[in-house]
Amino acid sequence: MKISMKRIVRAMSIIMVVIVYITTIILSSSIIDTNNIFSKNNIIVLAIFIVISYIASVIVSNKFTLPLKRIEKGMKLVSDGRLPDISRIRGTEKFEEYDDLKKAYVSMLRVIKKNTFDLNSQQSKTEIILEHMADGMIAFSTSKQVVHMNKAAMRMLNLTESEDTFEVICQKLNLNVAFDEVMYLPNYQSLEIKTEMGEMALSIVFAPFFSDELNPMGIIMIIRNITDSVKTDNVRKEFIANVSHELKTPLTSIRGYSETIMNGDLTYQEIMRFTKVINQEANRMSRLVSDLLQLSKMDYKRQTWNKVTLNTVEVINRVCEKVRYEAEQKSHKLEVICSEKVPNIYVDKDAIEQILINILTNSIKYTPDGGLIRVYAGPVENRVYIKVIDNGVGIPQKDLSRIFERFYRVDKARSRKMGGTGLGLSIVKEMVDGNNGTINIDSKLNEGTEVTMTFPTTKE
């Protein structure tokens, strides 16, 4: 049982009074009647001495203990996670020992305050970094409970606060991962698993984390959305396969017909027919390589655009005259309908002509004989729109989102038969983007297609 300093000081004061009282009785008889120590007068005198000594002891004990009480109160605030105001601590104490103690206490508070500030600052920075990470991060304790989850993880996985266990989250991601398997990975290794959640492709990395004493504290799960990279990889593989196929087909024909000619025993008409096929396939390969080189230049930003101000109506009429013969061969009716005072456009001259030629050529090819193709132009929100509408075969709704992909064809056999490389619309899209334009295609199967483009009227 601990004893209070106040009580000891007060008890000692009273004992001292009693001792003084007895000594006074023995040594003096002028104040106290020595014949009767416990007489009424003596008791009154003793009581007065005790009261005076008690008041003096209270004053003395408070003087001794008050500085300690202030320090004790401050220490309780520190233990509760709060820091006392150092500026309110009183100045120098009268006793040297208390003054040294107070200085040590203030110095300790300053160190704690600085360390707390540094810790809070570091924690704030860490929380800001975690909350603004593109990757999701979930930390689990050794009891498999979530101790931290950033917004990216909640957004990507559509998680709520109720889903706060390792098993629940792994089950939602269709992952068969044991907590202990990750917790005790050898040599601080990590475990990476790729999975899919809806239309998202995810890469999930599990890694244990430890305390400064290398004691296991839990598991960190990092979730990365790799949908775009997976799509890019698939497009790259598909692109390589398509290029290989597009080159293999004409090469096979060229090799077959050339070997037949080399074997001899052919008539002049057969040689001319075979040579014509070889020439057609060589031209097809040449167009394919030319388109690939053009796309490569735009991909690597090596394409330069010589933008100038052009008369919109004149550009449209000039392009329509270039394709009119092709349209007449299929008995199409080609019309140009422009509103009054169509603004000029600020684009590359060769690019805008190639864009319109590609769009109009597609309309002519994929519209049955005797079709109608109209070209509209007019102002829209400080820009110029150019619209091409036909009543051709149209494009299925499911294919509209992919028509700008390289080598993508709605009807592969028909496209190859008509001499297309599968890169026309990809080139159109790159050219439109390079000239600060927009393009949108709307179509219905067996009803027709509507291509709408907009271009700037001035330098942007």
Secondary structure, 3 states (H helix, E strand, C coil): CCCCHHHHHHHHHHHHHHHHHHHHHHHCCCCCCCCCCCCHHHHHHHHHHHHHHHHHHHHHHHHHHHHHHHHHHHHHHHHCCCCCCHHHCCCCCCCHHHHHHHHHHHHHHHHHHHHHHHHHHHHHHHHHHHHCCCCEEEEEECCCEEEEECHHHHHHHCCCCCCCEHHHHHHHCCCCCCHHHHHCCHHHCCEEEEEEECCEEEEEEEEEEECCCCCEEEEEEEEEECHHHHHHHHHHHHHHHHHHHHHHHHHHHHHHHHHHHHCCCCCHHHHHHHHHHHHHHHHHHHHHHHHHHHHHHHHCCCCCCCEEEECHHHHHHHHHHHHHHHHHHCCCEEEEEECCCCCCEEEEHHHHHHHHHHHHHHHHHCCCCCCEEEEEEEEECCEEEEEEEECCCCCCHHHHHHCCCCCCCCCHHHHHHCCCCCCHHHHHHHHHHHCCCEEEEEEECCCEEEEEEEEECCCC
